[in-house]
């Protein structure tokens, strides 16, 4: 599964997806940043639509989606539906 290949990575929508993913994991922006190995301001900028994740960050996000299993797949499917 590749978020980058399956989802149109435009800033507002990827930010919404990251926000929903983070909440589904029960993490703050600070905690999510630690999991991904980025800074809090980076996650904040993604969620607020100011920047989009790098290719490496997208790969790390994909791994989180996979780790969530069915819950992650459902979130991704819902997001894809909204992106059409």
Buried (B, 14 or more C-beta within 10 A) or exposed (E): EEBBEBBEBEBEBBBBBBBBBBEBBEBEBEBBBBBBEBEBEBBBBBBEBEBBBEEEBBEBBBBBBEEBEEEBEEBBEEBBEEBE
